[in-house]
Amino acid sequence: MKVLILGAGQVGRTAAYHLSREPANEVTIVDTNEDVLRELQDRLDVRTVAGSASYPSVLEAAGIVDTDILVALTSSDEVNMIACEIAHTLYRTPTRIARIRASEYTSRDKLFSEGAIAVDAWINPEQLVTEYIERLIHNPGALQVVDFADGKVRLVGLRALRGGLLVGQQVRTLKDHMPHADARIVAIYRNDRAIAPTGETLVEEGDEIFFIAARDHIQRMMAEIRRAEEPVRRIVIAGGGHIGFRLALQLENKYQVKLIERDPKRARACSERLENTIVLQGDAQDEELLIEENIDSTDVFAALTNSEEANVLSAMLAGRLGARKVMALVNKPSYGDLMEHRSIDIVISPQTVTIGSLLAHVRRGDVVRVHSLRRGSAEALETVVHGPADRSRVVGRKVEDIALPDGSSISAVVRGERVIIAHHDTVIEEDDHVIMFLVDPRQIDAVERIFQVE
């Protein structure tokens, strides 16, 4: 499959990395910065073209004529939309995806309806990150929380701690503790190595555990793995940019929210648009300011400025001063590996959050949702099963009879409104939504082939 990526920024580079790892993909990247393109070509198996992403001559040089998927991820909404329009009008590119940040565009559905602007799907990284952080705040103790089947099912990652009912016991005892709950442990990481959980697997303190459960059973399942945390009441957000402002707007009617913004003009703009949030003009790295604002009684401190160095330092300072949980928005994967589970409780990677939404549109078959996990080292996806049985390797078969690649497993099945936690004898039916966990995302090509109708 030929994929053309426009824009070699953070999101574009992450998309190129994930897509170029799959043998079936042939990836080309367009950007105006030749130094960045040279670096990408040295690190990844991709082709690069220097030039403006919206010029037909540049698109032709990049191979738009026989491109299967155009992914426009430049920093300009307008360039992304124009590139999609040109790709459709001149070259009839089958699938066109655009990064669009401005709500002035995305709030008007008619702009992207059939016969209007030729964008098949749009993604807004800031909105995706905001929703992701909101889910983490609503589920204290979780490291990752992702939705499937319109929120009916959630996959949660968290660290096993003393006080959890299952810690020190075998996985099979879960059914004794929760006989009627729809939940299952799908993966365990111990010392950064994946363990395929069986009934005899012993849950140890410090394990990073991923479980899947019906939405109503999430909190009960979390209590099995770690002592339940106090509910969140007080939140401090550092940074009043796109993400910080959106998050305050989403949370201010449910929690006590304070927002710290360094720029006086931006702070004033935020205070005028937020009704129940206390907006403070100042530096979140100012120790005196944090102490004055009672940081020691804060439940969550979220550092969401445009500077990852400032985010790391302010989160570390807030944690040292007594904030119960600290989060930091960090772009460099190496920063995340260094900081997470040490000085900072949760490191949020915008690229990891965004790439899942993008991959859902790129994957073959009827894949409706993809989530990148553990900074890209694992993946979970939701796919719709199609029949009939005589043309499918899946329909009418038990889970144990489906030849899945090593490291991949069927975790749950959503059938209409019913959530079924998958076991070895669960039979897959036509139109089921199947949720899978992949320890190695490079196996996705083999998984897609299994679910395709012959």
MARDRENSE-74501 format. One record per residue (C-alpha): residue number from 1; residue in three letters; x, y, z. Coordinates in Angstrom, 1 decimal, always signed. Each point is the difference from the previous one (the first is absolute). Last residue first. Layout:
N
    k    r    east   north      up
  NUM  Ala       X       Y       Z
...
***
This chain:
454
    k    r    east   north      up
  454  Glu   -11.6   -14.2    +1.0
  453  Val    -1.4    +2.3    +2.7
  452  Gln    +2.8    +1.8    +1.9
  451  Phe    +0.4    -0.8    +3.7
  450  Ile    +3.0    -2.4    -0.3
  449  Arg    +1.7    +2.4    -2.5
  448  Glu    -0.3    +2.9    +2.5
  447  Val    +1.7    -2.1    +2.7
  446  Ala    +2.9    -0.9    -2.2
  445  Asp    +0.6    +3.7    -0.9
  444  Ile    -0.4    +1.0    +3.7
  443  Gln    +2.9    -2.2    +1.1
  442  Arg    +2.4    +2.9    +0.0
  441  Pro    -2.1    +1.4    +2.9
  440  Asp    +1.7    -2.5    +2.4
  439  Val    -1.9    -0.6    +3.3
  438  Leu    -3.2    +0.2    -2.0
  437  Phe    -3.3    +0.2    +1.9
  436  Met    -3.3    -0.6    -1.8
  435  Ile    -3.6    +1.2    +0.2
  434  Val    -2.5    -1.7    -2.3
  433  His    -3.2    +1.9    -1.0
  432  Asp    -2.4    -2.8    -1.1
  431  Asp    -1.6    +0.5    -3.4
  430  Glu    +0.1    -3.7    -0.8
  429  Glu    +0.5    -2.2    +3.0
  428  Ile    +3.1    -1.1    +2.0
  427  Val    -0.4    -3.0    +2.3
  426  Thr    +1.5    +0.3    +3.5
  425  Asp    +1.5    -3.3    +1.0
  424  His    +3.5    +1.3    +0.9
  423  His    -1.4    +2.9    +1.9
  422  Ala    -1.0    +3.5    -1.2
  421  Ile    -1.6    +2.5    +2.4
  420  Ile    -3.4    +0.5    -1.6
  419  Val    -1.6    +3.5    +0.1
  418  Arg    -3.6    +0.1    -1.2
  417  Glu    -1.5    +3.2    -1.6
  416  Gly    +0.2    -1.5    -3.5
  415  Arg    +2.7    -2.7    +0.3
  414  Val    +3.2    +1.4    +1.4
  413  Val    +2.8    -2.6    +0.2
  412  Ala    +2.9    +0.2    +2.4
  411  Ser    +3.7    -0.9    +0.3
  410  Ile    +0.9    -1.7    -3.2
  409  Ser    +3.8    -0.6    +0.2
  408  Ser    +3.2    +0.9    -1.7
  407  Gly    +3.5    -0.9    +1.2
  406  Asp    +0.5    -2.8    -2.5
  405  Pro    -2.1    +0.4    -3.1
  404  Leu    -3.7    -1.1    +0.2
  403  Ala    -1.1    -3.3    -1.5
  402  Ile    -3.7    +0.1    +1.1
  401  Asp    -1.0    -3.4    +1.5
  400  Glu    +0.4    +1.1    +3.6
  399  Val    -2.3    +3.0    -0.6
  398  Lys    -2.8    -2.3    -1.1
  397  Arg    -1.0    +0.2    -3.6
  396  Gly    -3.3    +0.9    -1.7
  395  Val    +1.4    +3.1    -1.6
  394  Val    +3.9    +0.2    +0.2
  393  Arg    +1.7    -1.3    -3.1
  392  Ser    -2.8    +1.5    -2.1
  391  Arg    -1.4    -1.0    -3.5
  390  Asp    -2.1    -3.0    +1.1
  389  Ala    -1.1    +1.8    +3.1
  388  Pro    -1.6    +2.9    -1.9
  387  Gly    +1.4    +2.2    +1.3
  386  His    +1.3    +3.3    +1.5
  385  Val    +1.6    +0.6    +3.4
  384  Val    +0.3    +3.6    +1.1
  383  Thr    +3.4    +1.0    +1.4
  382  Glu    +1.1    +1.6    +3.2
  381  Leu    +3.7    +0.5    +0.7
  380  Ala    +2.6    -0.2    +2.7
  379  Glu    +3.7    +0.7    -0.5
  378  Ala    +3.3    -0.6    +1.7
  377  Ser    +3.5    +1.6    -0.1
  376  Gly    -1.3    +3.4    -1.2
  375  Arg    +0.5    +2.0    +3.2
  374  Arg    -1.4    -2.7    +2.2
  373  Leu    -3.2    -0.2    -2.0
  372  Ser    -1.1    +1.2    -3.5
  371  His    -3.8    -0.2    -0.3
  370  Val    -1.9    -0.9    -3.1
  369  Arg    -3.8    +0.3    -0.7
  368  Val    -2.4    -0.8    -2.8
  367  Val    +2.0    -2.6    -2.0
  366  Asp    -2.2    -1.3    -2.8
  365  Gly    +2.7    -1.5    -2.1
  364  Arg    +3.3    +1.7    -0.7
  363  Arg    +1.5    +2.4    +2.6
  362  Val    +0.5    +3.7    -1.1
  361  His    -3.1    +1.5    +1.5
  360  Ala    +0.4    -1.6    +3.4
  359  Leu    +3.7    +0.8    -0.2
  358  Leu    -0.7    +3.7    +0.2
  357  Ser    -2.0    -0.2    +3.2
  356  Gly    +2.7    -2.2    +1.6
  355  Ile    +2.7    +2.4    -1.1
  354  Thr    -1.4    +2.9    +1.9
  353  Val    +0.4    -1.4    +3.6
  352  Thr    +3.5    -1.3    -0.7
  351  Gln    +1.0    +3.3    -1.7
  350  Pro    -1.4    +2.1    +2.9
  349  Ser    +2.2    -1.9    +2.5
  348  Ile    -1.3    +0.3    +3.5
  347  Val    +2.5    -0.9    +2.8
  346  Ile    -1.8    -1.2    +3.1
  345  Asp    +1.3    -0.2    +3.6
  344  Ile    +3.0    +2.3    -0.4
  343  Ser    +3.2    -0.3    +2.0
  342  Arg    +0.4    -3.7    -0.4
  341  His    -2.8    -2.0    -1.5
  340  Glu    +0.3    +1.9    -3.3
  339  Met    +3.0    +2.4    -0.2
  338  Leu    +2.7    -1.8    -1.9
  337  Asp    -2.2    -1.8    -2.5
  336  Gly    -2.1    +3.0    -0.6
  335  Tyr    +3.0    +2.2    -0.6
  334  Ser    +1.3    -2.5    -2.6
  333  Pro    -3.3    +0.1    -1.8
  332  Lys    +0.4    +3.8    -0.7
  331  Asn    -3.4    +1.7    -0.1
  330  Val    -0.8    +0.4    +3.7
  329  Leu    -3.2    +1.2    +1.6
  328  Ala    +0.5    -0.5    +3.8
  327  Met    -2.2    -1.5    +2.7
  326  Val    +0.3    +0.2    +3.8
  325  Lys    -1.9    -1.8    +2.6
  324  Arg    -0.5    +0.8    +3.7
  323  Ala    +1.6    +3.5    -0.1
  322  Gly    +2.4    +0.2    +3.0
  321  Leu    +2.7    +2.6    -0.8
  320  Arg    +2.2    -2.6    -1.5
  319  Gly    -2.7    -1.0    -2.4
  318  Ala    -0.6    +3.6    -1.0
  317  Leu    +3.7    +0.5    -0.6
  316  Met    +0.2    -3.1    -2.2
  315  Ala    -3.0    +1.1    -2.0
  314  Ser    +1.4    +3.5    -0.4
  313  Leu    +3.4    -1.4    -1.2
  312  Val    -1.5    -2.5    -2.5
  311  Asn    -2.6    +2.5    -1.4
  310  Ala    +2.6    +2.8    -0.3
  309  Glu    +2.3    -2.4    -2.0
  308  Glu    -3.0    -1.1    -2.1
  307  Ser    -0.7    +3.6    -1.0
  306  Asn    -3.4    +0.5    -1.6
  305  Thr    -1.7    -0.1    +3.4
  304  Leu    -2.0    -2.9    +1.3
  303  Ala    +1.3    -0.7    +3.6
  302  Ala    -2.9    -1.8    +1.7
  301  Phe    +0.0    +0.1    +3.8
  300  Val    -2.7    -2.4    +1.5
  299  Asp    -1.2    -0.3    +3.6
  298  Thr    +1.2    +3.3    +1.2
  297  Ser    +0.2    +0.5    +3.8
  296  Asp    +3.8    +0.4    +0.0
  295  Ile    -0.3    +2.5    -2.9
  294  Asn    -1.6    +2.5    +2.4
  293  Glu    -0.1    +2.9    -2.4
  292  Glu    +2.6    +1.9    +2.0
  291  Ile    +2.3    -3.0    -0.1
  290  Leu    -0.4    -0.2    -3.8
  289  Leu    +0.7    +3.8    -0.4
  288  Glu    +3.0    -0.2    +2.3
  287  Glu    +1.5    -2.9    -2.0
  286  Asp    -0.2    +1.9    -3.3
  285  Gln    +0.2    -2.7    -2.7
  284  Ala    -3.7    +0.5    -0.8
  283  Asp    +0.8    +3.6    -1.0
  282  Gly    -2.7    +2.6    +0.5
  281  Gln    -3.4    +1.3    -0.9
  280  Leu    -2.5    -1.9    +2.0
  279  Val    -3.4    -1.2    -1.4
  278  Ile    -2.5    -1.3    +2.5
  277  Thr    -2.4    -2.2    -2.0
  276  Asn    -3.8    +0.2    +0.4
  275  Glu    -1.0    +2.2    -3.0
  274  Leu    +2.9    -0.4    -2.5
  273  Arg    -0.1    +2.2    -3.1
  272  Glu    +1.0    +3.4    +1.5
  271  Ser    +2.6    -1.7    +2.3
  270  Cys    +1.6    -1.8    -3.0
  269  Ala    +0.3    +3.3    -2.0
  268  Arg    +1.6    +1.7    +3.0
  267  Ala    +2.5    -2.8    +0.5
  266  Arg    +0.8    +0.1    -3.7
  265  Lys    +0.7    +3.8    +0.2
  264  Pro    +2.1    -0.4    +3.1
  263  Asp    +2.2    -2.8    -1.3
  262  Arg    +1.1    -2.4    +2.8
  261  Glu    -3.3    -1.9    +0.5
  260  Ile    -1.0    -1.9    +3.1
  259  Leu    -3.4    -1.6    +0.0
  258  Lys    -1.9    -0.9    +3.2
  257  Val    -2.8    -2.6    +0.0
  256  Gln    -2.3    -1.1    +2.8
  255  Tyr    -1.8    -3.0    -1.7
  254  Lys    -3.1    -0.9    -1.9
  253  Asn    -1.1    +3.2    -1.7
  252  Glu    +3.6    +1.1    -0.7
  251  Leu    +1.1    -3.3    -1.6
  250  Gln    -0.8    +0.4    -3.7
  249  Leu    +0.9    +3.7    -0.2
  248  Ala    +3.2    -0.6    +2.0
  247  Leu    +1.0    -2.7    -2.4
  246  Arg    -0.7    +2.2    -3.1
  245  Phe    +2.1    +2.8    +1.5
  244  Gly    +2.9    -2.3    +0.8
  243  Ile    -0.1    -1.7    -3.4
  242  His    -0.2    +3.1    -2.2
  241  Gly    +2.3    +2.1    +2.1
  240  Gly    -0.7    +1.1    +3.6
  239  Gly    +3.0    -1.7    +1.6
  238  Ala    +0.4    -1.6    +3.4
  237  Ile    -3.2    -1.7    +1.1
  236  Val    -0.8    -0.3    +3.8
  235  Ile    -2.7    -2.5    +1.0
  234  Arg    -1.9    -0.3    +3.3
  233  Arg    -2.7    -2.7    +0.5
  232  Val    +1.3    -3.4    -1.1
  231  Pro    -1.4    -3.0    +1.7
  230  Glu    +2.1    -1.8    +2.6
  229  Glu    +2.0    -2.9    -1.4
  228  Ala    -1.1    -3.6    +0.1
  227  Arg    +2.8    -2.4    +1.1
  226  Arg    +1.6    -1.6    -3.0
  225  Ile    -0.7    -2.9    -2.4
  224  Glu    -3.4    -1.3    +1.2
  223  Ala    -1.1    +3.5    +0.7
  222  Met    +0.4    +0.8    -3.7
  221  Met    -2.5    -2.7    -0.8
  220  Arg    -2.7    +1.5    +2.2
  219  Gln    +0.7    +3.4    -1.6
  218  Ile    -0.3    -1.3    -3.5
  217  His    -3.1    -2.1    +0.4
  216  Asp    -2.6    +2.4    -1.4
  215  Arg    +2.1    +0.6    -3.2
  214  Ala    +0.1    -3.7    -0.9
  213  Ala    +3.5    -1.2    +0.5
  212  Ile    +3.4    -0.4    -1.6
  211  Phe    +3.2    -0.3    +2.1
  210  Phe    +3.5    +1.1    -0.5
  209  Ile    +2.5    -0.5    +2.8
  208  Glu    +3.3    +1.5    +0.7
  207  Asp    +1.5    -2.2    +2.8
  206  Gly    +1.5    +1.9    +2.9
  205  Glu    -1.4    -2.4    +2.7
  204  Glu    -0.3    -3.5    -1.5
  203  Val    -3.0    -1.7    -1.6
  202  Leu    +0.7    -3.7    -0.2
  201  Thr    -0.8    -1.7    -3.4
  200  Glu    -1.9    -3.3    +0.6
  199  Gly    -3.1    +1.0    -1.9
  198  Thr    +2.0    +1.2    -2.9
  197  Pro    +1.5    +3.4    -0.8
  196  Ala    +2.3    +0.4    -3.0
  195  Ile    +2.9    +1.8    +1.6
  194  Ala    +1.5    +3.1    -1.8
  193  Arg    +3.4    +1.2    +1.1
  192  Asp    +0.5    +3.6    +1.3
  191  Asn    +1.1    -1.3    +3.5
  190  Arg    -3.3    -1.8    +0.2
  189  Tyr    -2.7    +0.8    -2.6
  188  Ile    -3.3    -1.8    +0.4
  187  Ala    -2.6    -0.3    -2.8
  186  Val    -3.7    -0.8    -0.5
  185  Ile    -1.3    -0.1    +3.5
  184  Arg    -3.8    -0.5    -0.3
  183  Ala    -3.2    +1.7    +1.1
  182  Asp    -3.8    -0.5    -0.3
  181  Ala    -0.9    -0.3    +3.7
  180  His    -2.2    -2.7    +1.4
  179  Pro    +2.5    -2.2    +1.9
  178  Met    +2.2    +2.9    +1.0
  177  His    +2.2    -1.2    +2.9
  176  Asp    -0.2    -3.7    -0.9
  175  Lys    +0.3    +0.8    -3.7
  174  Leu    +3.2    +2.0    +0.7
  173  Thr    +1.5    -3.1    +1.8
  172  Arg    +1.1    -1.2    -3.5
  171  Val    +2.6    +2.8    -0.2
  170  Gln    +2.0    -1.6    +2.8
  169  Gln    +0.6    +1.9    +3.2
  168  Gly    +2.6    +2.4    +1.4
  167  Val    -1.9    +3.0    -1.1
  166  Leu    -3.6    -0.9    -0.8
  165  Leu    -1.6    +1.9    +2.9
  164  Gly    +2.0    +3.2    -0.7
  163  Gly    +1.5    +1.3    +3.3
  162  Arg    +3.6    -0.1    -1.3
  161  Leu    +0.2    +1.4    -3.4
  160  Ala    -0.6    -1.3    -3.6
  159  Arg    +0.7    +2.7    -2.5
  158  Leu    -2.8    +1.1    -2.4
  157  Gly    -1.2    -0.4    -3.6
  156  Val    -3.7    +0.2    -0.8
  155  Leu    -1.8    -1.3    -3.0
  154  Arg    -3.6    +1.2    +0.0
  153  Val    -3.2    -1.5    -1.4
  152  Lys    -3.5    +1.6    -0.6
  151  Gly    +1.7    +3.3    -0.9
  150  Asp    -1.1    +0.2    -3.6
  149  Ala    +1.2    -3.5    -0.7
  148  Phe    +3.5    +0.6    +1.4
  147  Asp    +1.5    +2.5    +2.4
  146  Val    +3.5    +0.5    +1.3
  145  Val    +1.3    +0.6    +3.5
  144  Gln    +3.8    +0.1    +0.6
  143  Leu    +2.0    +0.4    +3.2
  142  Ala    -3.0    -0.5    +2.3
  141  Gly    +0.2    +0.9    +3.7
  140  Pro    -2.9    +2.5    +0.0
  139  Asn    -2.6    -0.8    -2.7
  138  His    -1.8    +3.3    -0.8
  137  Ile    +3.4    +1.8    -0.2
  136  Leu    +1.3    -2.6    -2.4
  135  Arg    -3.1    +0.4    -2.2
  134  Glu    +0.4    +3.8    -0.1
  133  Ile    +3.6    -0.4    -1.0
  132  Tyr    -1.1    -2.1    -3.1
  131  Glu    -2.8    +2.4    -0.9
  130  Thr    +2.4    +2.9    +0.0
  129  Val    +2.6    -1.9    -2.0
  128  Leu    -2.6    -0.8    -2.7
  127  Gln    -1.2    +3.6    -0.1
  126  Glu    +3.6    +1.3    -0.4
  125  Pro    +0.7    -2.6    -2.7
  124  Asn    -3.0    +1.0    -2.2
  123  Ile    -0.6    -2.7    -2.7
  122  Trp    -1.9    +0.3    -3.2
  121  Ala    -1.6    -2.7    -2.2
  120  Asp    -1.1    -0.3    -3.6
  119  Val    +1.1    +3.6    -0.8
  118  Ala    -1.2    +1.1    -3.5
  117  Ile    -1.5    +3.3    +1.0
  116  Ala    -3.7    -0.1    -1.1
  115  Gly    -1.7    -2.6    -2.3
  114  Glu    -0.6    -2.5    +2.8
  113  Ser    +0.2    +1.7    +3.4
  112  Phe    +3.2    +1.6    +1.3
  111  Leu    -1.0    +3.6    +0.2
  110  Lys    -3.6    -1.0    +0.8
  109  Asp    +1.1    -1.1    +3.5
  108  Arg    +0.9    +3.4    +1.2
  107  Ser    +1.7    -0.4    +3.4
  106  Thr    +3.2    -1.2    -1.6
  105  Tyr    +0.7    +3.1    -1.9
  104  Glu    -0.4    +2.8    +2.6
  103  Ser    +1.2    -2.6    +2.5
  102  Ala    +3.5    +0.6    -1.4
  101  Arg    +2.4    -3.0    +0.3
  100  Ile    -0.4    -1.9    -3.3
   99  Arg    +2.4    -2.8    -0.8
   98  Ala    -1.1    -1.5    -3.3
   97  Ile    -0.8    -3.5    -1.3
   96  Arg    -0.6    -0.7    -3.7
   95  Thr    -0.9    -3.5    -1.3
   94  Pro    -0.4    -1.1    -3.7
   93  Thr    +2.2    +2.6    -1.7
   92  Arg    -2.0    +1.2    -3.0
   91  Tyr    +3.1    +1.7    -1.5
   90  Leu    -1.1    +3.5    -1.0
   89  Thr    -3.1    +0.7    +2.0
   88  His    +0.6    -2.3    +2.9
   87  Ala    +3.7    +0.7    +0.6
   86  Ile    -0.6    +3.7    -0.6
   85  Glu    -2.8    +0.0    +2.7
   84  Cys    +2.1    -1.9    +2.4
   83  Ala    +3.0    +2.4    -0.5
   82  Ile    -2.4    +3.0    +0.4
   81  Met    -1.3    -1.4    +3.3
   80  Asn    +3.5    -0.6    +1.4
   79  Val    +1.3    +3.4    -1.2
   78  Glu    -3.0    +1.7    +1.8
   77  Asp    +0.5    -1.9    +3.2
   76  Ser    +3.6    +1.1    +0.1
   75  Ser    +2.5    -1.9    +2.3
   74  Thr    +0.4    -2.7    -2.6
   73  Leu    -1.6    -3.4    +0.5
   72  Ala    -1.7    -0.9    -3.3
   71  Val    -0.2    -3.8    -0.2
   70  Leu    -0.7    -1.1    -3.6
   69  Ile    -0.9    -3.7    -0.4
   68  Asp    +0.2    -2.2    -3.1
   67  Thr    +2.6    +2.0    -2.0
   66  Asp    +0.2    -0.9    -3.7
   65  Val    +0.0    +3.6    -1.5
   64  Ile    +1.1    +1.5    +3.3
   63  Gly    +3.6    -1.2    -0.6
   62  Ala    +2.1    +2.5    +2.0
   61  Ala    +1.0    +1.8    -3.2
   60  Glu    -3.7    +0.3    -0.9
   59  Leu    -0.7    +1.5    +3.5
   58  Val    +2.8    +2.5    -0.6
   57  Ser    -1.4    +1.0    -3.4
   56  Pro    -3.5    +0.3    +1.4
   55  Tyr    +1.2    +2.5    +2.7
   54  Ser    -1.8    -0.4    +3.3
   53  Ala    +2.8    -1.7    +2.0
   52  Ser    +2.6    +2.6    -0.9
   51  Gly    +3.4    -1.6    -0.8
   50  Ala    +2.6    -2.6    +0.9
   49  Val    -0.9    -3.7    -0.9
   48  Thr    +0.9    -2.9    +2.2
   47  Arg    -0.1    -3.8    -0.4
   46  Val    -0.3    -2.2    +3.1
   45  Asp    +1.9    -2.9    +1.7
   44  Leu    +0.7    +2.0    +3.1
   43  Arg    +3.0    +1.4    +1.8
   42  Asp    +2.2    +1.5    -2.7
   41  Gln    -3.0    +1.1    -2.1
   40  Leu    -1.5    +1.7    +3.1
   39  Glu    +3.2    +2.0    +0.6
   38  Arg    +0.1    +1.1    -3.7
   37  Leu    -3.7    +1.0    +0.2
   36  Val    +0.7    +2.1    +3.2
   35  Asp    +2.9    +1.8    -1.8
   34  Glu    -2.0    +0.6    -3.1
   33  Asn    -2.7    +1.9    +1.8
   32  Thr    -2.8    +0.8    -2.5
   31  Asp    -1.7    -3.4    +0.6
   30  Val    -1.3    -3.0    -1.9
   29  Ile    +0.2    -3.6    +1.3
   28  Thr    -0.3    -3.2    -2.0
   27  Val    -1.0    -3.4    +1.5
   26  Glu    -0.3    -3.4    -1.7
   25  Asn    -2.0    -2.2    +2.3
   24  Ala    -0.4    -3.8    +0.0
   23  Pro    +3.1    -0.6    +2.1
   22  Glu    -1.4    +2.0    +3.0
   21  Arg    +2.8    +2.0    +1.7
   20  Ser    -0.5    +2.8    -2.5
   19  Leu    -3.5    +0.7    +1.4
   18  His    +1.1    +0.4    +3.6
   17  Tyr    +3.1    +2.2    -0.7
   16  Ala    -1.8    +2.1    -2.6
   15  Ala    -2.9    +0.7    +2.3
   14  Thr    +2.4    +1.1    +2.7
   13  Arg    +1.9    +2.3    -2.3
   12  Gly    -3.3    +1.5    -1.2
   11  Val    -1.2    +0.6    +3.5
   10  Gln    +3.2    +1.7    +1.1
    9  Gly    +0.4    +2.0    -3.2
    8  Ala    +0.9    -1.6    -3.3
    7  Gly    -3.0    +1.4    -2.0
    6  Leu    -1.9    -1.7    -2.8
    5  Ile    +0.0    -3.8    +0.3
    4  Leu    -0.6    -2.1    -3.2
    3  Val    -0.9    -3.6    +0.6
    2  Lys    +0.3    -2.7    -2.7
    1  Met    -1.4    -3.4    +1.0
***
